[in-house]
Amino acid sequence: MTHAGSIPGERVFIGLGTNLGDDLERNLRKALEAIGTLPGTEVVRVSSFLSTEPWGATDQPRYLNAVAEIRTELEPLPLLQALKQLENEMGRVPTYRWGPRAIDFDIILYGERAVDLPGLRVPHPRYRERDFVMAPLREIAPEIAG
């Protein structure tokens, strides 16, 4: 899922994770397809899928995680709102903090911008401490992940 990038928007990195359902890989593929349908948005590159131990609340199934590089013309807050809508459409049901989920999207980086709004902080807080973000990010953007 790599192509030249015809959308002139910002270079954004989205973390994806899932640990509910009978086909976690299908969950991620559907999520990536859905991101590509957002207005003025295209998926440019996707990391390998990585099976990981749960983080935070550990008494739950393993996760399948990935990081996607997208180009989007959406501003940070409308992008977050669109991603939350996709989570709902894909069956995410709020449980508890760091609880199991059908799909989870996190805006990891939004170009060079720093955003600090209620419900949205970019760069994502503590992303550098989470191997389930850093390993996929290093794979697709080593110049950023370091």
C-alpha positions in Angstrom: 0.0 0.0 0.0 2.7 2.4 -1.0 2.3 5.0 -3.7 3.6 8.4 -4.7 1.3 10.6 -2.7 -1.0 12.7 -4.8 -2.6 14.5 -1.9 -0.7 17.7 -1.1 -1.7 17.7 2.6 0.3 17.1 5.8 2.4 14.0 6.4 0.7 12.4 9.4 1.4 9.1 11.2 -1.5 7.2 12.7 -1.1 4.3 15.2 -3.6 1.5 14.8 -4.4 -1.3 17.2 -7.0 -4.1 17.6 -7.5 -7.0 20.0 -11.2 -7.9 19.6 -12.7 -10.1 16.9 -11.9 -13.3 15.1 -9.6 -11.8 12.5 -7.4 -9.0 13.8 -5.5 -8.6 10.5 -8.9 -8.1 8.7 -9.7 -5.4 11.4 -6.5 -3.5 10.5 -7.0 -3.8 6.8 -10.6 -2.5 7.0 -9.4 0.3 9.2 -6.7 1.3 6.7 -9.3 1.2 3.9 -11.6 3.4 5.9 -8.8 6.0 6.6 -8.3 6.2 2.8 -11.9 7.2 2.3 -11.6 10.3 4.5 -11.9 13.6 2.5 -8.6 14.8 1.2 -6.8 11.8 2.7 -4.7 9.0 1.3 -2.7 6.1 2.9 0.8 6.4 1.7 2.7 3.7 3.6 1.8 1.0 6.2 4.1 -0.9 8.5 4.1 -4.6 9.0 1.5 -5.8 11.5 3.0 -6.5 14.9 1.5 -8.8 17.6 2.1 -7.2 21.0 1.3 -7.7 24.7 -1.4 -5.4 26.0 -0.1 -2.1 27.5 -1.6 -0.5 30.6 -4.4 -2.9 31.4 -2.7 -6.3 30.8 -5.5 -8.8 31.5 -6.8 -8.9 27.9 -6.0 -10.5 24.6 -2.8 -9.6 22.6 -3.0 -6.7 20.2 -2.2 -6.4 16.5 -0.6 -3.0 15.9 0.6 -1.0 12.9 1.5 2.5 12.0 0.3 4.2 8.8 1.7 7.2 7.1 -1.0 9.3 5.5 -1.3 12.5 3.6 -4.3 14.6 4.6 -5.8 18.0 4.0 -7.8 17.6 7.3 -6.7 19.8 10.2 -5.8 17.9 13.4 -9.1 18.2 15.2 -11.3 17.3 12.2 -9.0 14.4 11.5 -9.3 13.2 15.1 -13.1 13.5 14.9 -13.2 11.6 11.6 -11.0 8.8 13.1 -13.3 8.6 16.2 -16.3 8.3 13.9 -14.5 5.4 12.0 -13.8 3.7 15.4 -17.5 3.9 16.2 -18.5 2.6 12.7 -16.1 -0.3 13.1 -17.7 -1.4 16.4 -15.5 0.2 19.1 -17.4 0.1 22.4 -15.9 2.2 25.2 -14.8 0.0 28.1 -12.1 1.2 30.4 -8.8 3.0 30.0 -6.5 0.9 27.8 -9.2 -1.7 27.6 -9.8 -4.1 24.8 -11.1 -2.7 21.5 -12.1 -3.6 18.0 -10.0 -0.8 16.7 -8.1 2.2 18.0 -6.6 5.1 16.1 -4.0 7.5 17.6 -2.5 10.5 15.8 1.1 10.0 16.6 2.7 12.9 14.6 1.0 15.6 12.5 3.7 17.1 10.3 6.0 19.3 12.4 3.0 20.6 14.4 2.6 20.5 18.2 -1.1 20.4 19.1 -2.4 20.7 22.7 -6.2 20.7 22.8 -8.7 19.0 25.1 -8.7 15.4 23.9 -5.8 15.8 21.4 -2.1 16.2 22.0 0.3 15.8 19.2 3.0 14.5 19.2 1.2 11.7 21.0 2.3 11.7 24.7 4.7 8.9 25.5 4.7 7.5 22.0 8.5 7.1 22.2 8.1 4.8 25.2 5.8 2.4 23.4 7.5 -0.2 21.3 4.2 -1.1 19.6 4.4 2.4 18.1 8.2 2.9 17.7 9.0 -0.5 16.0 6.4 0.1 13.2 7.4 3.8 12.9 11.1 2.9 12.6 10.1 0.5 9.8 8.3 3.1 7.6 10.0 6.3 8.7 13.4 5.7 10.2 14.4 9.3 9.6 11.6 10.3 12.1 11.8 7.5 14.6 15.5 7.7 15.0 
